[in-house]
């Protein structure tokens, strides 16, 4: 796994000049900046997919979960 992480592949990407200027202001190492940005974006996409799966599970069980919550609240009510 560590070996694959260290392997780099050279590629060519065409970007607008103003975007490159903005990147250079943040980090003169464009490759490192773009690598971090790509990893952050992919992590955000994965989080969104995971959140969608979680939401589907919650929605599929909503009626049962709401009933359990109502039962718990009923036990907590003062006489």
PDB file with one MODEL, atoms N, CA, C and O in Angstrom:
MODEL        1
ATOM      1  N   UNK A   1       0.829  -1.194   0.000  1.00  0.00           N
ATOM      2  CA  UNK A   1       0.000   0.000   0.000  1.00  0.00           C
ATOM      3  C   UNK A   1       0.875   1.261   0.000  1.00  0.00           C
ATOM      4  O   UNK A   1       0.615   2.205  -0.746  1.00  0.00           O
ATOM      5  N   UNK A   2       1.907   1.264   0.840  1.00  0.00           N
ATOM      6  CA  UNK A   2       2.773   2.431   0.916  1.00  0.00           C
ATOM      7  C   UNK A   2       3.481   2.662  -0.418  1.00  0.00           C
ATOM      8  O   UNK A   2       3.661   3.808  -0.831  1.00  0.00           O
ATOM      9  N   UNK A   3       3.879   1.597  -1.088  1.00  0.00           N
ATOM     10  CA  UNK A   3       4.563   1.723  -2.367  1.00  0.00           C
ATOM     11  C   UNK A   3       3.664   2.412  -3.389  1.00  0.00           C
ATOM     12  O   UNK A   3       4.115   3.311  -4.099  1.00  0.00           O
ATOM     13  N   UNK A   4       2.403   2.004  -3.473  1.00  0.00           N
ATOM     14  CA  UNK A   4       1.478   2.621  -4.417  1.00  0.00           C
ATOM     15  C   UNK A   4       1.273   4.096  -4.117  1.00  0.00           C
ATOM     16  O   UNK A   4       1.074   4.892  -5.034  1.00  0.00           O
ATOM     17  N   UNK A   5       1.319   4.467  -2.858  1.00  0.00           N
ATOM     18  CA  UNK A   5       1.131   5.858  -2.472  1.00  0.00           C
ATOM     19  C   UNK A   5       2.280   6.715  -2.976  1.00  0.00           C
ATOM     20  O   UNK A   5       2.084   7.880  -3.323  1.00  0.00           O
ATOM     21  N   UNK A   6       3.470   6.147  -3.016  1.00  0.00           N
ATOM     22  CA  UNK A   6       4.647   6.911  -3.408  1.00  0.00           C
ATOM     23  C   UNK A   6       4.803   7.032  -4.925  1.00  0.00           C
ATOM     24  O   UNK A   6       5.517   7.918  -5.396  1.00  0.00           O
ATOM     25  N   UNK A   7       4.159   6.172  -5.687  1.00  0.00           N
ATOM     26  CA  UNK A   7       4.277   6.199  -7.139  1.00  0.00           C
ATOM     27  C   UNK A   7       3.502   7.385  -7.691  1.00  0.00           C
ATOM     28  O   UNK A   7       2.341   7.595  -7.342  1.00  0.00           O
ATOM     29  N   UNK A   8       4.146   8.152  -8.546  1.00  0.00           N
ATOM     30  CA  UNK A   8       3.512   9.312  -9.168  1.00  0.00           C
ATOM     31  C   UNK A   8       3.476   9.087 -10.672  1.00  0.00           C
ATOM     32  O   UNK A   8       4.398   8.501 -11.239  1.00  0.00           O
ATOM     33  N   UNK A   9       2.425   9.548 -11.308  1.00  0.00           N
ATOM     34  CA  UNK A   9       2.287   9.455 -12.756  1.00  0.00           C
ATOM     35  C   UNK A   9       2.169  10.869 -13.292  1.00  0.00           C
ATOM     36  O   UNK A   9       1.318  11.638 -12.844  1.00  0.00           O
ATOM     37  N   UNK A  10       2.997  11.205 -14.224  1.00  0.00           N
ATOM     38  CA  UNK A  10       2.964  12.546 -14.801  1.00  0.00           C
ATOM     39  C   UNK A  10       1.789  12.634 -15.771  1.00  0.00           C
ATOM     40  O   UNK A  10       1.546  11.728 -16.568  1.00  0.00           O
ATOM     41  N   UNK A  11       1.067  13.751 -15.681  1.00  0.00           N
ATOM     42  CA  UNK A  11      -0.079  13.961 -16.550  1.00  0.00           C
ATOM     43  C   UNK A  11      -0.127  15.429 -16.943  1.00  0.00           C
ATOM     44  O   UNK A  11       0.563  16.266 -16.361  1.00  0.00           O
ATOM     45  N   UNK A  12      -0.930  15.718 -17.914  1.00  0.00           N
ATOM     46  CA  UNK A  12      -1.085  17.093 -18.363  1.00  0.00           C
ATOM     47  C   UNK A  12      -2.542  17.491 -18.196  1.00  0.00           C
ATOM     48  O   UNK A  12      -3.449  16.771 -18.614  1.00  0.00           O
ATOM     49  N   UNK A  13      -2.753  18.644 -17.582  1.00  0.00           N
ATOM     50  CA  UNK A  13      -4.102  19.146 -17.348  1.00  0.00           C
ATOM     51  C   UNK A  13      -4.151  20.588 -17.840  1.00  0.00           C
ATOM     52  O   UNK A  13      -3.246  21.378 -17.572  1.00  0.00           O
ATOM     53  N   UNK A  14      -5.206  20.916 -18.554  1.00  0.00           N
ATOM     54  CA  UNK A  14      -5.362  22.276 -19.047  1.00  0.00           C
ATOM     55  C   UNK A  14      -6.331  23.021 -18.138  1.00  0.00           C
ATOM     56  O   UNK A  14      -7.472  22.598 -17.954  1.00  0.00           O
ATOM     57  N   UNK A  15      -5.867  24.133 -17.572  1.00  0.00           N
ATOM     58  CA  UNK A  15      -6.670  24.931 -16.658  1.00  0.00           C
ATOM     59  C   UNK A  15      -6.637  26.390 -17.099  1.00  0.00           C
ATOM     60  O   UNK A  15      -5.689  26.824 -17.752  1.00  0.00           O
ATOM     61  N   UNK A  16      -7.664  27.137 -16.745  1.00  0.00           N
ATOM     62  CA  UNK A  16      -7.661  28.564 -17.075  1.00  0.00           C
ATOM     63  C   UNK A  16      -6.535  29.295 -16.341  1.00  0.00           C
ATOM     64  O   UNK A  16      -6.172  28.930 -15.222  1.00  0.00           O
ATOM     65  N   UNK A  17      -5.990  30.327 -16.981  1.00  0.00           N
ATOM     66  CA  UNK A  17      -4.867  31.075 -16.409  1.00  0.00           C
ATOM     67  C   UNK A  17      -5.209  31.680 -15.052  1.00  0.00           C
ATOM     68  O   UNK A  17      -4.376  31.665 -14.145  1.00  0.00           O
ATOM     69  N   UNK A  18      -6.428  32.215 -14.897  1.00  0.00           N
ATOM     70  CA  UNK A  18      -6.786  32.834 -13.615  1.00  0.00           C
ATOM     71  C   UNK A  18      -6.849  31.805 -12.489  1.00  0.00           C
ATOM     72  O   UNK A  18      -6.540  32.123 -11.340  1.00  0.00           O
ATOM     73  N   UNK A  19      -7.247  30.572 -12.812  1.00  0.00           N
ATOM     74  CA  UNK A  19      -7.261  29.517 -11.804  1.00  0.00           C
ATOM     75  C   UNK A  19      -5.834  29.172 -11.383  1.00  0.00           C
ATOM     76  O   UNK A  19      -5.557  29.007 -10.195  1.00  0.00           O
ATOM     77  N   UNK A  20      -4.937  29.063 -12.350  1.00  0.00           N
ATOM     78  CA  UNK A  20      -3.539  28.781 -12.029  1.00  0.00           C
ATOM     79  C   UNK A  20      -2.927  29.895 -11.178  1.00  0.00           C
ATOM     80  O   UNK A  20      -2.152  29.621 -10.262  1.00  0.00           O
ATOM     81  N   UNK A  21      -3.266  31.128 -11.474  1.00  0.00           N
ATOM     82  CA  UNK A  21      -2.760  32.244 -10.668  1.00  0.00           C
ATOM     83  C   UNK A  21      -3.247  32.125  -9.228  1.00  0.00           C
ATOM     84  O   UNK A  21      -2.483  32.355  -8.291  1.00  0.00           O
ATOM     85  N   UNK A  22      -4.514  31.767  -9.053  1.00  0.00           N
ATOM     86  CA  UNK A  22      -5.060  31.601  -7.699  1.00  0.00           C
ATOM     87  C   UNK A  22      -4.378  30.452  -6.974  1.00  0.00           C
ATOM     88  O   UNK A  22      -4.075  30.557  -5.785  1.00  0.00           O
ATOM     89  N   UNK A  23      -4.137  29.361  -7.682  1.00  0.00           N
ATOM     90  CA  UNK A  23      -3.445  28.211  -7.077  1.00  0.00           C
ATOM     91  C   UNK A  23      -2.038  28.621  -6.658  1.00  0.00           C
ATOM     92  O   UNK A  23      -1.596  28.296  -5.556  1.00  0.00           O
ATOM     93  N   UNK A  24      -1.339  29.330  -7.531  1.00  0.00           N
ATOM     94  CA  UNK A  24       0.038  29.757  -7.231  1.00  0.00           C
ATOM     95  C   UNK A  24       0.111  30.661  -6.011  1.00  0.00           C
ATOM     96  O   UNK A  24       1.112  30.652  -5.295  1.00  0.00           O
ATOM     97  N   UNK A  25      -0.941  31.444  -5.763  1.00  0.00           N
ATOM     98  CA  UNK A  25      -0.967  32.310  -4.584  1.00  0.00           C
ATOM     99  C   UNK A  25      -1.063  31.497  -3.299  1.00  0.00           C
ATOM    100  O   UNK A  25      -0.543  31.893  -2.256  1.00  0.00           O
ATOM    101  N   UNK A  26      -1.733  30.359  -3.391  1.00  0.00           N
ATOM    102  CA  UNK A  26      -1.918  29.506  -2.216  1.00  0.00           C
ATOM    103  C   UNK A  26      -0.713  28.595  -2.008  1.00  0.00           C
ATOM    104  O   UNK A  26      -0.234  28.434  -0.885  1.00  0.00           O
ATOM    105  N   UNK A  27      -0.228  28.005  -3.089  1.00  0.00           N
ATOM    106  CA  UNK A  27       0.879  27.048  -2.997  1.00  0.00           C
ATOM    107  C   UNK A  27       1.619  27.036  -4.328  1.00  0.00           C
ATOM    108  O   UNK A  27       1.024  26.709  -5.355  1.00  0.00           O
ATOM    109  N   UNK A  28       2.892  27.381  -4.333  1.00  0.00           N
ATOM    110  CA  UNK A  28       3.634  27.377  -5.591  1.00  0.00           C
ATOM    111  C   UNK A  28       3.821  25.972  -6.171  1.00  0.00           C
ATOM    112  O   UNK A  28       4.152  25.830  -7.349  1.00  0.00           O
ATOM    113  N   UNK A  29       3.612  24.936  -5.356  1.00  0.00           N
ATOM    114  CA  UNK A  29       3.702  23.565  -5.840  1.00  0.00           C
ATOM    115  C   UNK A  29       2.311  23.159  -6.350  1.00  0.00           C
ATOM    116  O   UNK A  29       1.482  22.649  -5.596  1.00  0.00           O
ATOM    117  N   UNK A  30       2.082  23.393  -7.625  1.00  0.00           N
ATOM    118  CA  UNK A  30       0.768  23.126  -8.215  1.00  0.00           C
ATOM    119  C   UNK A  30       0.351  21.672  -8.074  1.00  0.00           C
ATOM    120  O   UNK A  30      -0.807  21.376  -7.780  1.00  0.00           O
ATOM    121  N   UNK A  31       1.290  20.773  -8.284  1.00  0.00           N
ATOM    122  CA  UNK A  31       0.954  19.345  -8.204  1.00  0.00           C
ATOM    123  C   UNK A  31       0.434  18.974  -6.824  1.00  0.00           C
ATOM    124  O   UNK A  31      -0.574  18.279  -6.697  1.00  0.00           O
ATOM    125  N   UNK A  32       1.128  19.443  -5.790  1.00  0.00           N
ATOM    126  CA  UNK A  32       0.710  19.135  -4.427  1.00  0.00           C
ATOM    127  C   UNK A  32      -0.658  19.737  -4.138  1.00  0.00           C
ATOM    128  O   UNK A  32      -1.506  19.098  -3.515  1.00  0.00           O
ATOM    129  N   UNK A  33      -0.869  20.969  -4.593  1.00  0.00           N
ATOM    130  CA  UNK A  33      -2.162  21.620  -4.372  1.00  0.00           C
ATOM    131  C   UNK A  33      -3.285  20.852  -5.048  1.00  0.00           C
ATOM    132  O   UNK A  33      -4.318  20.589  -4.433  1.00  0.00           O
ATOM    133  N   UNK A  34      -3.089  20.490  -6.309  1.00  0.00           N
ATOM    134  CA  UNK A  34      -4.140  19.784  -7.060  1.00  0.00           C
ATOM    135  C   UNK A  34      -4.377  18.402  -6.475  1.00  0.00           C
ATOM    136  O   UNK A  34      -5.514  17.931  -6.450  1.00  0.00           O
ATOM    137  N   UNK A  35      -3.312  17.738  -5.998  1.00  0.00           N
ATOM    138  CA  UNK A  35      -3.485  16.431  -5.353  1.00  0.00           C
ATOM    139  C   UNK A  35      -4.342  16.563  -4.090  1.00  0.00           C
ATOM    140  O   UNK A  35      -5.262  15.773  -3.878  1.00  0.00           O
ATOM    141  N   UNK A  36      -4.040  17.557  -3.256  1.00  0.00           N
ATOM    142  CA  UNK A  36      -4.836  17.766  -2.038  1.00  0.00           C
ATOM    143  C   UNK A  36      -6.285  18.102  -2.379  1.00  0.00           C
ATOM    144  O   UNK A  36      -7.215  17.595  -1.751  1.00  0.00           O
ATOM    145  N   UNK A  37      -6.464  18.965  -3.385  1.00  0.00           N
ATOM    146  CA  UNK A  37      -7.820  19.361  -3.773  1.00  0.00           C
ATOM    147  C   UNK A  37      -8.614  18.165  -4.292  1.00  0.00           C
ATOM    148  O   UNK A  37      -9.790  18.006  -3.962  1.00  0.00           O
ATOM    149  N   UNK A  38      -7.980  17.334  -5.095  1.00  0.00           N
ATOM    150  CA  UNK A  38      -8.661  16.156  -5.638  1.00  0.00           C
ATOM    151  C   UNK A  38      -9.035  15.183  -4.523  1.00  0.00           C
ATOM    152  O   UNK A  38     -10.142  14.644  -4.511  1.00  0.00           O
ATOM    153  N   UNK A  39      -8.112  14.958  -3.587  1.00  0.00           N
ATOM    154  CA  UNK A  39      -8.404  14.054  -2.464  1.00  0.00           C
ATOM    155  C   UNK A  39      -9.542  14.593  -1.606  1.00  0.00           C
ATOM    156  O   UNK A  39     -10.411  13.833  -1.179  1.00  0.00           O
ATOM    157  N   UNK A  40      -9.542  15.895  -1.351  1.00  0.00           N
ATOM    158  CA  UNK A  40     -10.603  16.498  -0.546  1.00  0.00           C
ATOM    159  C   UNK A  40     -11.945  16.368  -1.259  1.00  0.00           C
ATOM    160  O   UNK A  40     -12.953  16.057  -0.625  1.00  0.00           O
ATOM    161  N   UNK A  41     -11.967  16.601  -2.564  1.00  0.00           N
ATOM    162  CA  UNK A  41     -13.204  16.497  -3.333  1.00  0.00           C
ATOM    163  C   UNK A  41     -13.722  15.063  -3.349  1.00  0.00           C
ATOM    164  O   UNK A  41     -14.919  14.834  -3.173  1.00  0.00           O
ATOM    165  N   UNK A  42     -12.831  14.100  -3.556  1.00  0.00           N
ATOM    166  CA  UNK A  42     -13.247  12.692  -3.550  1.00  0.00           C
ATOM    167  C   UNK A  42     -13.761  12.277  -2.174  1.00  0.00           C
ATOM    168  O   UNK A  42     -14.723  11.514  -2.079  1.00  0.00           O
ATOM    169  N   UNK A  43     -13.132  12.769  -1.113  1.00  0.00           N
ATOM    170  CA  UNK A  43     -13.604  12.465   0.241  1.00  0.00           C
ATOM    171  C   UNK A  43     -15.000  13.046   0.461  1.00  0.00           C
ATOM    172  O   UNK A  43     -15.849  12.409   1.085  1.00  0.00           O
ATOM    173  N   UNK A  44     -15.237  14.260  -0.053  1.00  0.00           N
ATOM    174  CA  UNK A  44     -16.559  14.879   0.076  1.00  0.00           C
ATOM    175  C   UNK A  44     -17.614  14.075  -0.681  1.00  0.00           C
ATOM    176  O   UNK A  44     -18.729  13.898  -0.190  1.00  0.00           O
ATOM    177  N   UNK A  45     -17.271  13.588  -1.870  1.00  0.00           N
ATOM    178  CA  UNK A  45     -18.206  12.753  -2.630  1.00  0.00           C
ATOM    179  C   UNK A  45     -18.526  11.463  -1.882  1.00  0.00           C
ATOM    180  O   UNK A  45     -19.681  11.039  -1.835  1.00  0.00           O
ATOM    181  N   UNK A  46     -17.506  10.842  -1.300  1.00  0.00           N
ATOM    182  CA  UNK A  46     -17.725   9.607  -0.552  1.00  0.00           C
ATOM    183  C   UNK A  46     -18.601   9.868   0.673  1.00  0.00           C
ATOM    184  O   UNK A  46     -19.481   9.066   0.983  1.00  0.00           O
ATOM    185  N   UNK A  47     -18.369  10.984   1.374  1.00  0.00           N
ATOM    186  CA  UNK A  47     -19.208  11.343   2.519  1.00  0.00           C
ATOM    187  C   UNK A  47     -20.656  11.527   2.083  1.00  0.00           C
ATOM    188  O   UNK A  47     -21.573  11.081   2.771  1.00  0.00           O
ATOM    189  N   UNK A  48     -20.863  12.177   0.950  1.00  0.00           N
ATOM    190  CA  UNK A  48     -22.225  12.398   0.451  1.00  0.00           C
ATOM    191  C   UNK A  48     -22.892  11.068   0.110  1.00  0.00           C
ATOM    192  O   UNK A  48     -24.075  10.884   0.395  1.00  0.00           O
ATOM    193  N   UNK A  49     -22.147  10.135  -0.498  1.00  0.00           N
ATOM    194  CA  UNK A  49     -22.709   8.805  -0.797  1.00  0.00           C
ATOM    195  C   UNK A  49     -23.066   8.075   0.497  1.00  0.00           C
ATOM    196  O   UNK A  49     -24.127   7.458   0.596  1.00  0.00           O
ATOM    197  N   UNK A  50     -22.170   8.150   1.493  1.00  0.00           N
ATOM    198  CA  UNK A  50     -22.425   7.487   2.776  1.00  0.00           C
ATOM    199  C   UNK A  50     -23.645   8.105   3.458  1.00  0.00           C
ATOM    200  O   UNK A  50     -24.479   7.388   4.011  1.00  0.00           O
ATOM    201  N   UNK A  51     -23.750   9.433   3.417  1.00  0.00           N
ATOM    202  CA  UNK A  51     -24.902  10.104   4.020  1.00  0.00           C
ATOM    203  C   UNK A  51     -26.197   9.690   3.338  1.00  0.00           C
ATOM    204  O   UNK A  51     -27.216   9.501   4.003  1.00  0.00           O
ATOM    205  N   UNK A  52     -26.168   9.546   2.011  1.00  0.00           N
ATOM    206  CA  UNK A  52     -27.363   9.102   1.274  1.00  0.00           C
ATOM    207  C   UNK A  52     -27.762   7.689   1.687  1.00  0.00           C
ATOM    208  O   UNK A  52     -28.947   7.411   1.874  1.00  0.00           O
ATOM    209  N   UNK A  53     -26.775   6.788   1.833  1.00  0.00           N
ATOM    210  CA  UNK A  53     -27.071   5.422   2.282  1.00  0.00           C
ATOM    211  C   UNK A  53     -27.671   5.443   3.686  1.00  0.00           C
ATOM    212  O   UNK A  53     -28.653   4.753   3.961  1.00  0.00           O
ATOM    213  N   UNK A  54     -27.066   6.247   4.579  1.00  0.00           N
ATOM    214  CA  UNK A  54     -27.579   6.335   5.950  1.00  0.00           C
ATOM    215  C   UNK A  54     -29.010   6.865   5.962  1.00  0.00           C
ATOM    216  O   UNK A  54     -29.860   6.350   6.689  1.00  0.00           O
ATOM    217  N   UNK A  55     -29.273   7.884   5.164  1.00  0.00           N
ATOM    218  CA  UNK A  55     -30.610   8.463   5.101  1.00  0.00           C
ATOM    219  C   UNK A  55     -31.627   7.443   4.593  1.00  0.00           C
ATOM    220  O   UNK A  55     -32.750   7.382   5.093  1.00  0.00           O
ATOM    221  N   UNK A  56     -31.236   6.647   3.607  1.00  0.00           N
ATOM    222  CA  UNK A  56     -32.137   5.615   3.089  1.00  0.00           C
ATOM    223  C   UNK A  56     -32.453   4.581   4.169  1.00  0.00           C
ATOM    224  O   UNK A  56     -33.590   4.122   4.281  1.00  0.00           O
ATOM    225  N   UNK A  57     -31.451   4.218   4.957  1.00  0.00           N
ATOM    226  CA  UNK A  57     -31.674   3.251   6.050  1.00  0.00           C
ATOM    227  C   UNK A  57     -32.604   3.849   7.096  1.00  0.00           C
ATOM    228  O   UNK A  57     -33.531   3.186   7.562  1.00  0.00           O
ATOM    229  N   UNK A  58     -32.355   5.106   7.463  1.00  0.00           N
ATOM    230  CA  UNK A  58     -33.204   5.767   8.461  1.00  0.00           C
ATOM    231  C   UNK A  58     -34.637   5.867   7.954  1.00  0.00           C
ATOM    232  O   UNK A  58     -35.579   5.562   8.685  1.00  0.00           O
ATOM    233  N   UNK A  59     -34.803   6.293   6.709  1.00  0.00           N
ATOM    234  CA  UNK A  59     -36.151   6.419   6.154  1.00  0.00           C
ATOM    235  C   UNK A  59     -36.875   5.085   6.079  1.00  0.00           C
ATOM    236  O   UNK A  59     -38.086   5.021   6.288  1.00  0.00           O
ATOM    237  N   UNK A  60     -36.135   4.017   5.780  1.00  0.00           N
ATOM    238  CA  UNK A  60     -36.746   2.691   5.700  1.00  0.00           C
ATOM    239  C   UNK A  60     -37.226   2.218   7.068  1.00  0.00           C
ATOM    240  O   UNK A  60     -38.127   1.383   7.159  1.00  0.00           O
ATOM    241  N   UNK A  61     -36.625   2.750   8.130  1.00  0.00           N
ATOM    242  CA  UNK A  61     -36.966   2.322   9.485  1.00  0.00           C
ATOM    243  C   UNK A  61     -37.627   3.435  10.299  1.00  0.00           C
ATOM    244  O   UNK A  61     -37.745   3.321  11.519  1.00  0.00           O
ATOM    245  N   UNK A  62     -38.053   4.498   9.642  1.00  0.00           N
ATOM    246  CA  UNK A  62     -38.554   5.683  10.337  1.00  0.00           C
ATOM    247  C   UNK A  62     -39.755   5.381  11.233  1.00  0.00           C
ATOM    248  O   UNK A  62     -39.810   5.844  12.372  1.00  0.00           O
ATOM    249  N   UNK A  63     -40.692   4.626  10.738  1.00  0.00           N
ATOM    250  CA  UNK A  63     -41.890   4.373  11.529  1.00  0.00           C
ATOM    251  C   UNK A  63     -41.554   3.653  12.834  1.00  0.00           C
ATOM    252  O   UNK A  63     -42.035   4.028  13.903  1.00  0.00           O
ATOM    253  N   UNK A  64     -40.727   2.620  12.734  1.00  0.00           N
ATOM    254  CA  UNK A  64     -40.332   1.876  13.929  1.00  0.00           C
ATOM    255  C   UNK A  64     -39.531   2.761  14.878  1.00  0.00           C
ATOM    256  O   UNK A  64     -39.759   2.734  16.088  1.00  0.00           O
ATOM    257  N   UNK A  65     -38.589   3.550  14.339  1.00  0.00           N
ATOM    258  CA  UNK A  65     -37.771   4.416  15.183  1.00  0.00           C
ATOM    259  C   UNK A  65     -38.616   5.489  15.869  1.00  0.00           C
ATOM    260  O   UNK A  65     -38.391   5.800  17.039  1.00  0.00           O
ATOM    261  N   UNK A  66     -39.574   6.049  15.158  1.00  0.00           N
ATOM    262  CA  UNK A  66     -40.451   7.048  15.766  1.00  0.00           C
ATOM    263  C   UNK A  66     -41.295   6.439  16.876  1.00  0.00           C
ATOM    264  O   UNK A  66     -41.523   7.074  17.906  1.00  0.00           O
ATOM    265  N   UNK A  67     -41.755   5.222  16.671  1.00  0.00           N
ATOM    266  CA  UNK A  67     -42.542   4.551  17.716  1.00  0.00           C
ATOM    267  C   UNK A  67     -41.688   4.312  18.956  1.00  0.00           C
ATOM    268  O   UNK A  67     -42.153   4.510  20.079  1.00  0.00           O
ATOM    269  N   UNK A  68     -40.446   3.889  18.760  1.00  0.00           N
ATOM    270  CA  UNK A  68     -39.546   3.684  19.900  1.00  0.00           C
ATOM    271  C   UNK A  68     -39.314   4.999  20.636  1.00  0.00           C
ATOM    272  O   UNK A  68     -39.299   5.021  21.867  1.00  0.00           O
ATOM    273  N   UNK A  69     -39.135   6.088  19.904  1.00  0.00           N
ATOM    274  CA  UNK A  69     -38.915   7.392  20.536  1.00  0.00           C
ATOM    275  C   UNK A  69     -40.141   7.808  21.338  1.00  0.00           C
ATOM    276  O   UNK A  69     -40.009   8.335  22.443  1.00  0.00           O
ATOM    277  N   UNK A  70     -41.324   7.577  20.796  1.00  0.00           N
ATOM    278  CA  UNK A  70     -42.548   7.912  21.529  1.00  0.00           C
ATOM    279  C   UNK A  70     -42.668   7.079  22.794  1.00  0.00           C
ATOM    280  O   UNK A  70     -43.095   7.588  23.831  1.00  0.00           O
ATOM    281  N   UNK A  71     -42.299   5.809  22.724  1.00  0.00           N
ATOM    282  CA  UNK A  71     -42.335   4.949  23.912  1.00  0.00           C
ATOM    283  C   UNK A  71     -41.392   5.477  24.988  1.00  0.00           C
ATOM    284  O   UNK A  71     -41.762   5.539  26.161  1.00  0.00           O
ATOM    285  N   UNK A  72     -40.181   5.857  24.600  1.00  0.00           N
ATOM    286  CA  UNK A  72     -39.204   6.372  25.560  1.00  0.00           C
ATOM    287  C   UNK A  72     -39.713   7.641  26.196  1.00  0.00           C
ATOM    288  O   UNK A  72     -39.604   7.817  27.409  1.00  0.00           O
ATOM    289  N   UNK A  73     -40.275   8.540  25.382  1.00  0.00           N
ATOM    290  CA  UNK A  73     -40.803   9.794  25.934  1.00  0.00           C
ATOM    291  C   UNK A  73     -41.964   9.519  26.879  1.00  0.00           C
ATOM    292  O   UNK A  73     -42.143  10.230  27.868  1.00  0.00           O
ATOM    293  N   UNK A  74     -42.746   8.502  26.582  1.00  0.00           N
ATOM    294  CA  UNK A  74     -43.858   8.134  27.468  1.00  0.00           C
ATOM    295  C   UNK A  74     -43.358   7.666  28.828  1.00  0.00           C
ATOM    296  O   UNK A  74     -43.999   7.949  29.840  1.00  0.00           O
ATOM    297  N   UNK A  75     -42.251   6.969  28.881  1.00  0.00           N
ATOM    298  CA  UNK A  75     -41.679   6.507  30.143  1.00  0.00           C
ATOM    299  C   UNK A  75     -41.122   7.667  30.961  1.00  0.00           C
ATOM    300  O   UNK A  75     -41.050   7.590  32.188  1.00  0.00           O
ATOM    301  N   UNK A  76     -40.726   8.743  30.277  1.00  0.00           N
ATOM    302  CA  UNK A  76     -40.094   9.860  30.962  1.00  0.00           C
ATOM    303  C   UNK A  76     -41.083  10.902  31.477  1.00  0.00           C
ATOM    304  O   UNK A  76     -40.692  11.818  32.200  1.00  0.00           O
ATOM    305  N   UNK A  77     -42.322  10.776  31.123  1.00  0.00           N
ATOM    306  CA  UNK A  77     -43.301  11.791  31.552  1.00  0.00           C
ATOM    307  C   UNK A  77     -43.539  11.709  33.055  1.00  0.00           C
ATOM    308  O   UNK A  77     -43.543  10.633  33.652  1.00  0.00           O
ATOM    309  N   UNK A  78     -43.737  12.885  33.640  1.00  0.00           N
ATOM    310  CA  UNK A  78     -43.977  12.949  35.082  1.00  0.00           C
ATOM    311  C   UNK A  78     -45.442  12.658  35.366  1.00  0.00           C
ATOM    312  O   UNK A  78     -46.316  13.025  34.582  1.00  0.00           O
ATOM    313  N   UNK A  79     -45.709  12.000  36.486  1.00  0.00           N
ATOM    314  CA  UNK A  79     -47.113  11.685  36.828  1.00  0.00           C
ATOM    315  C   UNK A  79     -47.918  12.918  37.199  1.00  0.00           C
ATOM    316  O   UNK A  79     -49.105  12.811  37.508  1.00  0.00           O
TER     317      UNK A  79
ENDMDL
END
